[in-house]
Amino acid sequence: MQFDLYEKAKEKIIVVAHRGMFTGNIPCNTLPAYRIALAEGADMIEIDVDMSAEGKLYIFHPGMEKPFLGAPKRIPEMTNAEVEAQRYKNYDQTPTDYGLATFDEVMEEFKGKCFINVDKFWGHPEEIYHSIKRHGMEDQVLVKSAINEKVITVLKELAPDIAFMPIVSDTHPAHRELLASGINYIGAEALFYSDDAEVCSESFIDMMHRDGKLVWANSIIYNYKAQIAAGHSDDVSVIGNPELGWGWLAKRGFDFIQTDWVGVMTKYLDKSGLLYRNK
């Protein structure tokens, strides 16, 4: 399988599974959740990464130890043995037999199978990059981070080959600077809180495409009071108005849509003729 995000985006909207597909007894960010996401049609899985006190990378959303595990300590405060003894709770807060996967396990499990988005790259960029390189998966992985000096320095000096997307909110003033930076800047994750925001405008998306860059939108909802796609969400889509949600994002020209409803969204976009480009 060839891994080229630009070529994939020419073919279709890239469907991203936010933390995999999880519900009932299967927790997010676990190997089963990612396997299900691929079975439902995801092109890319999104993974969160944290690191133990002994320097081992695990797949886990930082700061969610108490609700997800019932653990009194944070992952960075735990030994490897303590991390590996943890078990996720399910939707009903009942313990499951699912533990935390290591970063290495996820890399090996999905090598050659799909694109992988490493979110929260800013936490441990050097360690994450070295692991990606050790597995020989530079072409499969996209890393995302807010723009900061540490991340840009690591990308320039250590990882100029790895695909990078900055996370931008409402505007993207660093676009020209990133174009000239020498890193593998492939586009931007656009967070926007109204339809009037620059980063969701047709003119902005057209400009990014003219410059050979891709644009990512999120239909997921973290907080309904501050929705990061201005209400064009998974919720509105699955409850009964997918044209306002996923359809709006697709027609606006976004190249990636990250969702918690991979199968339903893929079916809708395909049936509506929006999933594939030039169909």
C-alpha positions, 0 to 999 in steps of 0.5 A: 500500500502506498501512503501519500496523503496528497494522492489520497486527498485527490481521490476522496475525503480522508475519514479520520477515526477519533480515538478509534471506534468505541462504545459499550464495553470497548474503550477508546484508544485501544487496539480493538477500537482502532481495528473496528474503525478500519472495518467501518471505513476509516482511512486514518486512526487518531492516537493520543500519546503519553509517557510513563515516569520511566520514559515509555510511550503509551497510547492514552489521552493525557489527563483522563486517568481518573475518568478512564481508569479510576487511577489516582495518579497521572501516567507520567507519575507511574512506572511501566509496571503501574501503567500496564496494571491499569484497566480501562473502565467502560461506558458504565464505569465498570472495569474492563479487561482492556489495558493501555497499548504501547506506542510500539504495539500500535505502530506494529499492529497498523504498519502498512494498513492505514494512515496514523495521526499522532495527536499531542505531538508537542508532549514528547516530539523527539521520543515519538519521532524516534519510535516512528523512525525505528518502525520505518513508518515515516510515510504513514504518520501525520503529527499535529501540534499547536505551533511552538518553538520546541516542536518546530525546532525538533521538526527542522533538526530531527524530523524534516521528513515527517508530515506535520499539521499545525492546529490553528484556531479561526486564523492561520497567520503562520502559513507563509512562514511554514511554507518557507520553514523547510519542514514537511508542512502539509496543511492545517487542522482548522478549529473554528467557532463561527461560519465567518472564521477565516479558516473555514472560508472557501477563499482560505481553503482554495488558497491552501489548495493552490499552495498545495496544502490540505485542510482538516476539520473536526465534526467531533464535539468535546464541549457542546458550548464551544464546538470546534466546527461551529455546529457542523457536528457529528451530533447534528449529523446523526440526529437527523441533519447530516447535510448541515454537519458532514455535508457542509464540511465536505462541500466546503472543501475540507480534505479530512473530517475527523469523526466519532461516527466513522461508519455512519459518516462514510455511508452518508458521504458515499450515498450523497456523492461527496466522499470521492472526488470527481465522482 
